[in-house]
Amino acid sequence: MSEHSPFSHTYKVAGFIIISILLRYLTLSTGFGMVLSLLPIGLMAMVRLLSYKQAVISSIVTLGILFFLGDSLQFILFHIISVMVVSWFYHKKDQDLFSGAFIYSLMSLLIIYLSLFFTGGETTLTILIYVQMYIALIMSALLIDMITLYVPYLPYLRKFNQHKKPVFFGQIIFNAVVVVAILPLITLTLVNGLLMENQVINYYQEEVDELKYMINDRVEQFDDDELRALRLGSGLSQGYLIEAMDQFIGEKEAHIYFFDRDHVLFSNTHSSPYHEMNQRLLSGHIVEVAPHQMIWFEKRVDYAPLWFNAHFIERTSFIDYQVEFIFPMQDQIQIAINQLFIYYSLIMIIFFITFLTGLFARKMMTKQLKQLNHMASQLPIAMTTQTDIKVPDSRIYEFQELGDHLAKVGQRLKQMFVELNQKNCDLEQATKELKVSQENLFQEAYFDNLTQLPNRRSFYENVPRLIDEENQPFAMFFIDLDDFKRINDQYGHSGGDQLLKIMADRFSRFVSMNDGIQLYRLAGDEFVMIMLSKSKDEVMTCGEELIGNITSPIQIDQFEETITASIGVSFYPEHGSSLDQLLNVADQAMYNLKYEDKNGLRLAPLSGDDGL
């Protein structure tokens, strides 16, 4: 050290401080507001490459700056104590950084757990956060150990370090075992934490979708009077919906509010008064996760304990109401945190196993060690291919035990990999089912159940676009089947339904054979066909072909019948600029034809024209 000037030491320490501060703001998200900072990498580099005194002072200066930049006192004290203890192990006890960091972490976690256990504090989440911080410390120590040990031996770097120390073969074996055994598990656990966060959100998205489907299904059971009463704010109709919502929610905690403008009309039985809920929501922070879907937190800071009081919120519209669904997320968050606690506890157990194994590996440089190293390197492959892990035989009990432990690690990794794939499959299946459900809802809303033709709702949504948006001229055919009542009286409603299905099939084939034509069933035996801009001659020709399709004999209950139709035709824009005007004109032309002699096509007259 004496051969270097004081200025070089100053620049070196300043460089470590600056790099450590920059690393502080590089983080890895582990789900539910928890993050791993890369700051321990810079601090462990100080411990390894500076003297004990320099490392402690540099870390205190670095952490002091971070404290003034906004880091919590708890975060600062954790890292100051970590640097002092690990540095003491490394400089005073001649231990590598990994060993010192692991021993310190294990003892600290035990003390924290016992203190929380005897004081009755929140154990699972607190221990989980500390476990993550200690894992970051341990992995940073391991990373710096390996960089300082092996980087000087890389090609093109050897000439810059003429005083590099030899590396013990046992150290190489030990590091390989730790990296190969632990790194895949940590990677999977980090990814699994993010997946769990998404799965919790998806859980509540599916809960809201099921509830919306149930409400829609209940409203579809209302008759016209009940639906009208619901629109007018009938307490009885609202009571039916409240009862259905309460049955669906059961013992779960959920809040559902129906609004008319800014006024809460009604909510489910066990929901909080909206003014209290709204006041609470306004005092927190909302993060949007999807259109009209968001998560509410008590504060703006994304901090793990805040997730326990988080609420999933979806806002949507229903009939003439605005609906707000609010689900507290505590139960599912607790389940996910417990699972993550198990995973991270498993990592610490495996750290403990590999640490003990390393003590033997440094003393044993035999063929069995090479076999165990190869076995450890195969763990990621065994995990992905689900192949068995073969444990090499050994006359040394410790090596045999190490092989057994690695096999257990491999089995757990395989199990976690299978569970992860299964969760992905379940998520894909749920997505497919949701898509099918949406398609079924669309089919029921826009198509007639009997004829499978577009229904009145489709008609009133599609045709106005030709007028308002595209300003596309067209002809409107109002089709009414003649003597449909006679068919119903003679053959019953089943015969009438059979007739409508046959006609719908003929109409569908007719539409498929002619471009620019769309046909809708309005009600009963009334149909409307829209034909894009054509001349009157082409309209007459198309109408005659349609009548020919209609009048072809059909079989109803093994009896042959010939059905005719009366068709009135109006034109846009000649007969009006609104859908209702055009529909009334075509309806009147059809009615006049039916009143005179039925069975034919009549064009609605223009001004000064008697019609055809």
KATA-V562004 format. One record per residue. N is the residue number from 1. RES is the residue in one small letter. SS is DSSP state (~ for helix, > for strand, _ for the rest). Layout:
BEGIN
N,RES,SS  N,RES,SS
END
This chain:
BEGIN
1,m,_  2,s,_  3,e,_  4,h,_  5,s,_  6,p,~  7,f,~  8,s,~  9,h,~  10,t,~  11,y,~  12,k,~  13,v,~  14,a,~  15,g,~  16,f,~  17,i,~  18,i,~  19,i,~  20,s,~  21,i,~  22,l,~  23,l,~  24,r,~  25,y,_  26,l,_  27,t,>  28,l,>  29,s,>  30,t,>  31,g,>  32,f,_  33,g,_  34,m,>  35,v,>  36,l,>  37,s,>  38,l,_  39,l,~  40,p,~  41,i,~  42,g,~  43,l,~  44,m,~  45,a,~  46,m,~  47,v,~  48,r,~  49,l,~  50,l,_  51,s,_  52,y,~  53,k,~  54,q,~  55,a,~  56,v,~  57,i,~  58,s,~  59,s,~  60,i,~  61,v,~  62,t,~  63,l,~  64,g,~  65,i,~  66,l,~  67,f,~  68,f,~  69,l,_  70,g,_  71,d,_  72,s,_  73,l,~  74,q,~  75,f,~  76,i,~  77,l,~  78,f,~  79,h,~  80,i,~  81,i,~  82,s,~  83,v,~  84,m,~  85,v,~  86,v,~  87,s,~  88,w,~  89,f,~  90,y,~  91,h,~  92,k,~  93,k,_  94,d,_  95,q,_  96,d,_  97,l,~  98,f,~  99,s,~  100,g,~  101,a,~  102,f,~  103,i,~  104,y,~  105,s,~  106,l,~  107,m,~  108,s,~  109,l,~  110,l,~  111,i,~  112,i,~  113,y,~  114,l,~  115,s,~  116,l,~  117,f,~  118,f,~  119,t,~  120,g,_  121,g,_  122,e,_  123,t,~  124,t,~  125,l,~  126,t,~  127,i,~  128,l,~  129,i,~  130,y,~  131,v,~  132,q,~  133,m,~  134,y,~  135,i,~  136,a,~  137,l,~  138,i,~  139,m,~  140,s,~  141,a,~  142,l,~  143,l,~  144,i,~  145,d,~  146,m,~  147,i,~  148,t,~  149,l,~  150,y,~  151,v,~  152,p,~  153,y,~  154,l,_  155,p,_  156,y,_  157,l,_  158,r,~  159,k,~  160,f,~  161,n,_  162,q,_  163,h,_  164,k,_  165,k,_  166,p,_  167,v,_  168,f,_  169,f,~  170,g,~  171,q,~  172,i,~  173,i,~  174,f,~  175,n,~  176,a,~  177,v,~  178,v,~  179,v,~  180,v,~  181,a,~  182,i,~  183,l,~  184,p,~  185,l,~  186,i,~  187,t,~  188,l,~  189,t,~  190,l,~  191,v,~  192,n,~  193,g,~  194,l,~  195,l,~  196,m,~  197,e,~  198,n,~  199,q,~  200,v,~  201,i,~  202,n,~  203,y,~  204,y,~  205,q,~  206,e,~  207,e,~  208,v,~  209,d,~  210,e,~  211,l,~  212,k,~  213,y,~  214,m,~  215,i,~  216,n,~  217,d,~  218,r,~  219,v,~  220,e,~  221,q,_  222,f,_  223,d,_  224,d,~  225,d,~  226,e,~  227,l,~  228,r,~  229,a,~  230,l,~  231,r,~  232,l,_  233,g,_  234,s,_  235,g,~  236,l,~  237,s,~  238,q,~  239,g,~  240,y,~  241,l,~  242,i,~  243,e,~  244,a,~  245,m,~  246,d,~  247,q,~  248,f,~  249,i,~  250,g,_  251,e,_  252,k,_  253,e,_  254,a,>  255,h,>  256,i,>  257,y,>  258,f,>  259,f,>  260,d,>  261,r,_  262,d,_  263,h,>  264,v,>  265,l,>  266,f,>  267,s,>  268,n,_  269,t,_  270,h,_  271,s,_  272,s,_  273,p,_  274,y,~  275,h,~  276,e,~  277,m,~  278,n,~  279,q,~  280,r,~  281,l,~  282,l,~  283,s,_  284,g,_  285,h,>  286,i,>  287,v,>  288,e,>  289,v,>  290,a,>  291,p,_  292,h,_  293,q,>  294,m,>  295,i,>  296,w,>  297,f,>  298,e,_  299,k,_  300,r,_  301,v,_  302,d,_  303,y,_  304,a,~  305,p,~  306,l,~  307,w,~  308,f,~  309,n,~  310,a,_  311,h,>  312,f,>  313,i,>  314,e,>  315,r,>  316,t,>  317,s,>  318,f,>  319,i,_  320,d,_  321,y,>  322,q,>  323,v,>  324,e,>  325,f,>  326,i,>  327,f,>  328,p,>  329,m,_  330,q,~  331,d,~  332,q,~  333,i,~  334,q,~  335,i,~  336,a,~  337,i,~  338,n,~  339,q,~  340,l,~  341,f,~  342,i,~  343,y,~  344,y,~  345,s,~  346,l,~  347,i,~  348,m,~  349,i,~  350,i,~  351,f,~  352,f,~  353,i,~  354,t,~  355,f,~  356,l,~  357,t,~  358,g,~  359,l,~  360,f,~  361,a,~  362,r,_  363,k,_  364,m,_  365,m,_  366,t,_  367,k,~  368,q,~  369,l,~  370,k,~  371,q,~  372,l,~  373,n,~  374,h,~  375,m,~  376,a,~  377,s,~  378,q,_  379,l,~  380,p,~  381,i,~  382,a,~  383,m,~  384,t,~  385,t,~  386,q,_  387,t,_  388,d,_  389,i,_  390,k,_  391,v,_  392,p,_  393,d,_  394,s,_  395,r,_  396,i,_  397,y,~  398,e,~  399,f,~  400,q,~  401,e,~  402,l,~  403,g,~  404,d,~  405,h,~  406,l,~  407,a,~  408,k,~  409,v,~  410,g,~  411,q,~  412,r,~  413,l,~  414,k,~  415,q,~  416,m,~  417,f,~  418,v,~  419,e,~  420,l,~  421,n,~  422,q,~  423,k,~  424,n,~  425,c,~  426,d,~  427,l,~  428,e,~  429,q,~  430,a,~  431,t,~  432,k,~  433,e,~  434,l,~  435,k,~  436,v,~  437,s,~  438,q,~  439,e,~  440,n,~  441,l,~  442,f,~  443,q,~  444,e,~  445,a,~  446,y,~  447,f,>  448,d,_  449,n,_  450,l,_  451,t,_  452,q,_  453,l,_  454,p,>  455,n,_  456,r,~  457,r,~  458,s,~  459,f,~  460,y,~  461,e,~  462,n,~  463,v,~  464,p,~  465,r,~  466,l,~  467,i,~  468,d,~  469,e,_  470,e,_  471,n,_  472,q,_  473,p,_  474,f,>  475,a,>  476,m,>  477,f,>  478,f,>  479,i,>  480,d,>  481,l,>  482,d,_  483,d,_  484,f,~  485,k,~  486,r,~  487,i,~  488,n,~  489,d,~  490,q,~  491,y,~  492,g,~  493,h,~  494,s,~  495,g,~  496,g,~  497,d,~  498,q,~  499,l,~  500,l,~  501,k,~  502,i,~  503,m,~  504,a,~  505,d,~  506,r,~  507,f,~  508,s,~  509,r,~  510,f,~  511,v,~  512,s,~  513,m,~  514,n,_  515,d,_  516,g,_  517,i,>  518,q,>  519,l,>  520,y,>  521,r,>  522,l,>  523,a,>  524,g,_  525,d,_  526,e,>  527,f,>  528,v,>  529,m,>  530,i,>  531,m,>  532,l,>  533,s,_  534,k,_  535,s,_  536,k,~  537,d,~  538,e,~  539,v,~  540,m,~  541,t,~  542,c,~  543,g,~  544,e,~  545,e,~  546,l,~  547,i,~  548,g,~  549,n,~  550,i,~  551,t,~  552,s,_  553,p,_  554,i,>  555,q,>  556,i,>  557,d,_  558,q,_  559,f,>  560,e,>  561,e,>  562,t,_  563,i,_  564,t,_  565,a,>  566,s,>  567,i,>  568,g,>  569,v,>  570,s,>  571,f,>  572,y,>  573,p,_  574,e,_  575,h,_  576,g,_  577,s,_  578,s,_  579,l,~  580,d,~  581,q,~  582,l,~  583,l,~  584,n,~  585,v,~  586,a,~  587,d,~  588,q,~  589,a,~  590,m,~  591,y,~  592,n,~  593,l,~  594,k,~  595,y,~  596,e,~  597,d,_  598,k,_  599,n,_  600,g,>  601,l,>  602,r,>  603,l,>  604,a,_  605,p,_  606,l,_  607,s,_  608,g,_  609,d,_  610,d,_  611,g,_  612,l,_
END
